[in-house]
């Protein structure tokens, strides 16, 4: 039979603490929409009217309480004179920035030979 070769154990990456949950996409979307609205110095009511939604709905989207459809996101983005692609790219960039430490530690442990394939 074959010999068993032990692999060195890589240190375990730090796990996120329960008090620091990973942000949800809808929360990052809401933050991005609020930032853009504030940059334009627009009221919630003015932006909601342009988008064809109620101010209450827009407020819930901005606070990350609603999971809006792609049509609603496009309408709100249009009311803020931005494109859906630009908005979703900014949200993805925000999510990458918050997840960077976790993905960096996973890449380090993978590069240290912590994984093996068996035939």
Secondary structure by P-SEA (a helix, b strand, c coil): cbbbbbccccccccccccccccccaaaaaaaaaaaaaaaacccaaaaaaaacccaaaaaaaaaccccccaaaaaaaaaaacccaaaaaaaaaaaaaaaaaaaaaaaaaaaaaccccccc
